[in-house]
Amino acid sequence: MPGRSAMHPAPKKPLMRSLGEFFGHITRALRANPSKKTIGKTVEERRESGVILRRTTIDEIELSRPKNSDQP
């Protein structure tokens, strides 16, 4: 917290909260798709007679995994 000094340190997090954060980071990493990465996002917006026209372009890189010759 801003404004804390050495005389009044921030309170420590409980152990269970720290463990929850740790396992939350692990599960988020396991659910992520590492073969797909967003490299850019462009938003164009135009207003015409009370209507908003918006175009969103997302640039992604998607890597395909090599197929194993052992599997059918």
Backbone as numpy.savetxt, mean C-alpha at the origin, in Angstrom:
# Nx Ny Nz CAx CAy CAz Cx Cy Cz
4.53 11.62 20.21 3.70 12.81 20.21 4.57 14.05 20.21
4.21 15.05 19.45 4.99 16.27 19.48 4.85 16.96 20.83
5.89 17.62 21.22 5.86 18.35 22.48 6.29 17.51 23.67
6.59 16.24 23.47 7.07 15.40 24.57 8.55 15.70 24.80
8.96 15.65 26.03 10.36 15.91 26.34 10.96 14.68 27.02
12.24 14.76 27.35 12.91 13.65 28.02 12.32 13.43 29.41
11.77 14.47 30.00 11.20 14.34 31.34 9.83 13.65 31.28
9.14 13.75 30.13 7.82 13.14 29.97 7.81 12.31 28.70
8.42 11.10 28.71 8.46 10.29 27.49 7.07 9.77 27.12
6.91 9.40 25.87 5.65 8.84 25.40 5.40 7.51 26.09
4.13 7.20 26.39 3.84 5.91 27.04 4.18 4.75 26.11
4.64 3.64 26.70 5.00 2.46 25.91 3.75 1.77 25.40
3.88 1.14 24.23 2.78 0.35 23.68 2.72 -0.98 24.43
1.52 -1.47 24.65 1.41 -2.80 25.27 1.97 -3.88 24.34
2.41 -4.96 24.91 3.00 -6.06 24.15 2.01 -6.61 23.12
0.75 -6.78 23.51 -0.23 -7.36 22.59 -0.45 -6.46 21.37
-0.41 -5.15 21.56 -0.56 -4.24 20.41 0.63 -4.38 19.47
1.83 -4.44 20.04 3.03 -4.61 19.21 2.98 -5.91 18.43
2.53 -6.99 19.08 2.41 -8.27 18.39 1.36 -8.21 17.28
0.25 -7.54 17.55 -0.78 -7.39 16.53 -0.29 -6.62 15.32
0.46 -5.55 15.56 1.03 -4.78 14.45 2.01 -5.63 13.66
2.83 -6.39 14.37 3.82 -7.25 13.71 3.15 -8.25 12.79
2.16 -8.99 13.31 1.49 -9.99 12.50 0.63 -9.34 11.41
0.14 -8.14 11.64 -0.58 -7.41 10.60 0.32 -7.10 9.42
1.55 -6.69 9.68 2.50 -6.41 8.60 2.84 -7.70 7.84
2.99 -8.79 8.57 3.32 -10.06 7.92 2.17 -10.50 7.01
0.93 -10.46 7.49 -0.19 -10.90 6.67 -0.39 -9.98 5.47
-0.17 -8.68 5.64 -0.29 -7.76 4.50 0.75 -8.09 3.44
1.95 -8.43 3.85 3.00 -8.79 2.89 2.66 -10.10 2.17
2.07 -11.05 2.87 1.71 -12.32 2.25 0.57 -12.16 1.25
-0.34 -11.25 1.49 -1.47 -11.03 0.60 -1.11 -10.19 -0.62
-0.02 -9.44 -0.53 0.38 -8.56 -1.63 0.79 -9.39 -2.84
0.59 -8.81 -4.01 0.97 -9.47 -5.26 2.28 -8.84 -5.73
3.41 -9.49 -5.48 4.70 -8.87 -5.83 4.96 -8.82 -7.33
4.18 -9.55 -8.13 4.41 -9.55 -9.57 3.72 -8.37 -10.25
3.00 -7.55 -9.48 2.28 -6.42 -10.05 2.67 -5.15 -9.30
3.13 -4.15 -10.02 3.57 -2.92 -9.37 3.07 -1.71 -10.16
2.45 -0.77 -9.45 1.98 0.47 -10.07 3.15 1.43 -10.15
3.41 1.96 -11.35 4.54 2.87 -11.51 4.10 4.31 -11.78
2.84 4.51 -12.10 2.39 5.88 -12.35 0.88 5.98 -12.37
0.39 7.17 -12.02 -1.05 7.41 -12.05 -1.25 8.85 -12.50
-2.09 9.04 -13.50 -2.36 10.37 -14.05 -3.86 10.61 -13.99
-4.26 11.79 -13.50 -5.67 12.15 -13.43 -5.87 13.43 -14.23
-6.76 13.38 -15.20 -7.13 14.57 -15.99 -8.58 14.90 -15.65
-8.84 16.17 -15.36 -10.19 16.57 -14.99 -10.59 17.81 -15.75
-11.84 17.81 -16.23 -12.33 18.96 -16.99 -13.79 19.19 -16.60
-14.16 20.46 -16.42 -15.54 20.81 -16.07 -16.20 21.48 -17.27
-17.35 20.94 -17.64 -18.11 21.49 -18.76 -19.57 21.56 -18.39
-20.11 22.74 -18.39 -21.53 23.02 -18.13 -22.11 22.18 -16.98
-21.47 22.26 -15.82 -21.96 21.57 -14.63 -21.64 20.10 -14.55
-20.86 19.59 -15.48 -20.48 18.17 -15.49 -18.97 18.08 -15.35
-18.52 17.16 -14.52 -17.09 16.93 -14.36 -16.70 15.70 -15.16
-15.76 15.88 -16.07 -15.22 14.75 -16.84 -13.85 14.42 -16.26
-13.67 13.17 -15.87 -12.41 12.78 -15.24 -11.89 11.52 -15.89
-10.61 11.53 -16.25 -9.95 10.35 -16.82 -8.77 10.00 -15.91
-8.73 8.75 -15.47 -7.65 8.28 -14.62 -6.91 7.18 -15.37
-5.60 7.35 -15.52 -4.76 6.37 -16.18 -3.77 5.81 -15.16
-3.72 4.49 -15.04 -2.81 3.83 -14.11 -1.83 3.00 -14.92
-0.54 3.28 -14.75 0.51 2.52 -15.42 1.02 1.45 -14.46
1.01 0.20 -14.90 1.45 -0.91 -14.06 2.45 -1.78 -14.81
3.26 -2.46 -14.03 4.16 -3.48 -14.55 3.71 -4.79 -13.94
3.48 -5.79 -14.76 3.06 -7.09 -14.27 4.03 -8.13 -14.81
4.69 -8.83 -13.90 5.65 -9.86 -14.27 4.97 -11.21 -14.20
5.14 -12.01 -15.25 4.57 -13.35 -15.22 5.62 -14.31 -14.67
5.14 -15.25 -13.91 6.05 -16.24 -13.34 6.39 -17.28 -14.40
7.65 -17.72 -14.46 8.00 -18.75 -15.44 7.31 -20.06 -15.08
6.80 -20.75 -16.10 6.11 -22.02 -15.87 7.14 -23.12 -15.67
6.85 -23.97 -14.73 7.73 -25.09 -14.44 7.49 -26.19 -15.46
8.53 -26.74 -16.03 8.37 -27.80 -17.04 7.93 -29.12 -16.41
8.08 -29.25 -15.06 7.67 -30.47 -14.36 6.16 -30.56 -14.19
5.48 -29.42 -14.17 4.04 -29.41 -13.93 3.29 -29.41 -15.25
2.12 -30.08 -15.31 1.37 -30.14 -16.57 0.71 -28.83 -16.91
